[in-house]
Amino acid sequence: MARILITAALPYANGYIHLGHCAGAYLPADLFARYARLRGYEVLFLCGSDEHGAPITIAAEQEGISPQELVEHYHRANAEAFARLGISFDYYGRTTDPLHYEFAQRFFLDLLHKGYLEARQEEQFYDPVANLFLPDRYVEGTCPYCGYEAARGDQCDQCGAYYNQLELRNPRSLITGKPPIVRRTWHWYFLLSRFQKVLERYIEERADQWKENVLQQTRSWLRQGLSDRPITRDLNWGVPVPLPEAQGKVLYVWFEALLGYISITQRWAHQRGTPELWQQWWMEPKTRYIAFIGKDNIVFHTLMFPAMLMAHGGYILPDNVPANEFLNLEGQKFSKSRHWSIDVRDFLADFPEEHAVDALRYTLAANLPETRDADFSWRDFGARTNNELVAAFGNFVNRTLQFIHRYWEGRIPTVPEHFLQQWSQLAEGAWKGTTLQFGEGWSPDERTFLEQLFRKPPHIAQLYERFRFREAVTETMALARAANKFFNDAAPWQVVGDTPELAARALFICAQATGTFAVLFAPVLPFAARRLYALLRLPVFVGDPEEKSGDLWRRATQPLLLPGHLLGEPCLLFAKLPEERIERQRAKLYHAVETAMKSSASAENTYATLEDLQRLGLRIGRIIAAEPIAGTRKLLRLQVDLGSEQRQIVAGIAHRYRPEQLIGQAIVVATKLKPAVIRGVESQGMLLAATTAEGDPVLLAPVAEVPVGAEVR
């Protein structure tokens, strides 16, 4: 049996979880955890609150409470939100746990003893009014890379760049608002540079399994060369550095929060009364470790954390880091400061019904930002609920159960014994990948649908194993649509009188499909799946912790409901969402942002912002094919490689460039423009060009070698 350790990024306990966070790490992790449990794998799924660092102290000061009071509030609120959203953590811990303090300090001392830490003097911003050194989150300024004027001290939220705080332009203290001065201090550095070669090997050994966006960002850091990183900070909130000469210093939150994955596992083991059990999850090679995160945390989990574990020794390393890109909201980035956000707690307040929670999970899962940024909109939420969950999946289940109750008194119809035997053989053959040989007596419609019913579950399993959840959900719903078509084509209401055996066969097949759907939809719709199991009067297995189902996913293609099995009374799995309920949510969202905008000076709104530029999605591409578009003089059809995908772009540059000149040319592409049809050809983006005095286009291109897919900032 496979043993899989699953972690999801530890969320900061300084605010409420929003839908963007869920789509980035927590829902994908839960989909995989539930799927893995349904396969009979041994699974441990962990997460917890990240409760230290400057973001916590800043938020606490803004709310006028202590850091401990702040983290207590948000830890409880987010743990409750995750639970109501159906995120099936085996344990949700926290980094203010005394056990975490003890473990992080021991880990620090071990690295120090082994020579992987070094004390160095450095210059750092100092606030002479507040009389303290400024941690990165206590200083703000202009990003040295993109010019964003509200960049943090160590990272720009606009362009994602990391840097030393002294690189900030126009720095200001967030405590006093005054410009800081530069003073010398000292900190402990982790000698990350020593792990350059071994990390390169570690990454390339997994390159054929990892997502392209993860590889691109990680390889970019490796190409630049890894630098040693400070792991201590001058701060009074955090894990104290366990050295007498380090009074007033704590472990840098990026360092100790990563260790939280291990200390949370230790707490889980302690609570089970088996304190040493954590070691089999972190120290035994047979355990496979999967770390789910968002794109802003990639290098910490592909480079920093593996290097820390290598330095200590004895720990397994992440086998995969399936990071997602960002989820936007109604076409714009989530932004708490602009009130452009949907917190999970707010959604649950307005949609407390379990079927609505499932609908949210389904909408997010069907549009996960797996390879590029995706978008959540209220109207899409309404459309997917009504057109897919209600009209396709829910409708099929309800019609099937209603018909069986009406004509067979709620019992699964009887079919010939050889029918059941062939079914089992065909189902097992589909898992083995053999050609399905239907015997005599199967109608063309039965063969067409059963081929899908047998083939889809193994295929969907492969998609889950490869972390292609969006496609897995799409394929699952496609099977539900196929079931609806089969029900319509079989038309049991027409034949039940004259040839009841044909109606019985059709309803037997449809009933087995509902049993299959209870399993296949369980990772994404756990609440609906639980109700469906109850309707079918089957044991409930939805991938929750502690469930022992064996490989139920494989068994789901076998008859789960034998002839004569009594079903429960039918009821609807989903309720249709009225349009006015959706429009109220849109109005609520737009009203909040309009109110915030009105409070700003009108002059500020006459300028485009850096966020407006970022919305264009400027990326480096490389032309891999070019050809003229028939019937035009200026238009070329280009195929452009963007690293994680290829796009077709129509460009009016044929009078300046010949197609063969363009092959291999690096260009800048706006990737987030709405596709347009030009002379009958769809253009999925726009390349950037300047114009000469004569009006000719000149392509914009990087002056140095830049990897395809790189963001233009």
Protein Blocks (a to p, Z undefined) as FASTA:
>chain_A
ZZdddddddddffbccdfklmmmmmmmmmmmmmmmmmnopacdddddddfedjklmmmmm
mnopafklmmmmmmmmmmmmmmmnopacfbdcdfkbfklmmmmmmmmmmmmmnopaccdd
ddddddfklopacdfklpccddfklopakbcfkbcfknopacdfklpghiacfklopacd
ddddddddddfklmmmmmmmmmmmmmmmmcfklmmmmmmmmmnopadddfbdcdfbdcdd
fbfklghiacdfklmmmmmmmmmmmmmmmmnopaklmmmmmmgmkbccdddddfklmmmm
mmmmmmmmmmnooiacdfbdcddddddeehiacdfklopacdfklmmmmmmcfklmmmmm
mmmmmmccfkbccdddfklmmmmmmmmmmmmmmmmmmmmmmmmmmmnnopacdddfklmm
mmmmmmmmmmnopacdddehiafklmmmmmmmmmmmmmmmmmmmnopaklmmmmmmmmmm
mmmmmmmmnommlmmmmmmmlmmmmmmmmmmmmmmmmmmmmmmmmmlmmmmmmmnopacd
ehighiagbjmklmmmpcfbdghiacdddddfbdcddfklmmmmmmmmmmmmmmmmmmpc
fklmmpccfklmmmnopacdddfbdcddehiakbccddddehjaccdddddfklmpcfkl
mgopacdddfkbccddeehiacebdddddddfkopacddddfbdcdehiacZZ
